[in-house]
Amino acid sequence: MKAKRNARVAAVQVIFQYYFSKSDIKKIINDYQTLNEGFFKKQLKNFDKKLFKKIILGVCENEKKIKFFIRENLSENWPYDRIDSTITAILSLGIYELSFCKETPHKVIIDEYVSISGLFFSKKNVGFVNGLLDTFSKGIRQNERN
C-alpha cells in the first residue's frame, strides 16, 4: 500500500510540474527521477513505478476531458484558473484513476487523494478535493455504490 501512496505523491509533483511548465512529460518524468535518484534507489520496494507512469501518462493523454469535468463542477464564481495548481494535479490524478483504474475501489482512490491533499492544504481545501472526487465517482462508478 505504501508503494502506491509513494507513487501517487510523486505523480502529484510531476503533474504539477507538467501543468506549470507545459514541457514534454517524458522529460519531466526523467528529470524527476534524476533529481530524486537517491530516493528511488532506497525506496524501490516502496514505490510502484508502474502505477507512477500509468497515472501520469494517463492524465496527460486525457487532459482535456479531465479539465472539462473540473470546469463543469465549479460554481460560476470560481473559475478554473483560480484553483491552486497542486489541487488541480491532485484532482486530475484522482479523476484519471476513477475513470481508468477500475480494479481499485473508488473509496480507496478518493481516500488516497484526500489524504495526499492533506499533506499540502488546510481542511477547507481537502474538503473541496473530497467533494469534487466524490461527485465524479457518483457518475462514473455507479455500480460500486449499489
Backbone hydrogen bonds, N-H to C=O, Kabsch-Sander energy under -0.5 kcal/mol:
donor,donor_aa,acceptor,acceptor_aa,energy
5,R,1,M,-2.2
6,N,2,K,-2.9
7,A,3,A,-1.8
8,R,4,K,-2.4
9,V,5,R,-2.6
10,A,6,N,-2.2
11,A,7,A,-2.3
12,V,8,R,-2.1
13,Q,9,V,-1.5
14,V,10,A,-2.1
15,I,11,A,-3.0
16,F,12,V,-2.4
17,Q,13,Q,-1.9
18,Y,14,V,-2.4
19,Y,15,I,-2.9
20,F,16,F,-2.4
21,S,17,Q,-2.9
22,K,18,Y,-2.7
28,I,24,D,-2.1
29,I,25,I,-2.7
30,N,26,K,-2.2
31,D,27,K,-3.0
32,Y,28,I,-2.8
33,Q,29,I,-2.5
34,T,30,N,-2.4
35,L,31,D,-2.8
36,N,32,Y,-1.8
37,E,34,T,-1.3
40,F,36,N,-2.4
41,K,37,E,-2.2
42,K,38,G,-2.2
43,Q,39,F,-3.0
44,L,40,F,-0.5
46,N,43,Q,-1.5
47,F,44,L,-1.0
48,D,3,A,-1.9
49,K,47,F,-1.2
52,F,48,D,-2.4
53,K,49,K,-2.4
54,K,50,K,-2.4
55,I,51,L,-2.7
56,I,52,F,-1.6
57,L,53,K,-2.7
58,G,54,K,-2.1
59,V,55,I,-2.1
60,C,56,I,-2.1
61,E,57,L,-2.4
62,N,58,G,-1.5
63,E,60,C,-0.9
66,I,62,N,-2.4
67,K,63,E,-2.7
68,F,64,K,-2.2
69,F,65,K,-2.2
70,I,66,I,-2.2
71,R,67,K,-2.8
72,E,68,F,-2.6
73,N,69,F,-1.0
73,N,70,I,-0.9
74,L,71,R,-1.5
78,W,75,S,-1.9
82,R,79,P,-2.0
83,I,80,Y,-1.8
88,T,84,D,-2.4
89,A,85,S,-2.1
90,I,86,T,-2.5
91,L,87,I,-3.1
92,S,88,T,-2.5
93,L,89,A,-2.2
94,G,90,I,-2.4
95,I,91,L,-3.0
96,Y,92,S,-2.3
97,E,93,L,-2.6
98,L,94,G,-2.5
99,S,95,I,-1.9
100,F,96,Y,-2.8
101,C,97,E,-2.2
102,K,100,F,-0.6
104,T,101,C,-1.9
108,V,105,P,-0.5
109,I,105,P,-1.9
110,I,106,H,-2.7
111,D,107,K,-2.6
112,E,108,V,-2.6
113,Y,109,I,-2.3
114,V,110,I,-2.6
115,S,111,D,-2.5
116,I,112,E,-2.5
117,S,113,Y,-2.2
118,G,114,V,-1.5
119,L,115,S,-0.6
119,L,116,I,-1.3
120,F,116,I,-0.6
120,F,117,S,-1.2
121,F,117,S,-2.4
126,V,122,S,-2.2
127,G,123,K,-2.7
128,F,124,K,-1.5
129,V,125,N,-2.1
130,N,126,V,-2.6
131,G,127,G,-2.7
132,L,128,F,-2.4
133,L,129,V,-2.5
134,D,130,N,-2.5
135,T,131,G,-2.4
136,F,132,L,-2.3
137,S,133,L,-2.6
138,K,134,D,-1.8
139,G,135,T,-1.0
139,G,136,F,-0.7
140,I,136,F,-2.1
141,R,137,S,-2.8
144,E,141,R,-1.4
145,R,141,R,-0.6
145,R,142,Q,-1.3
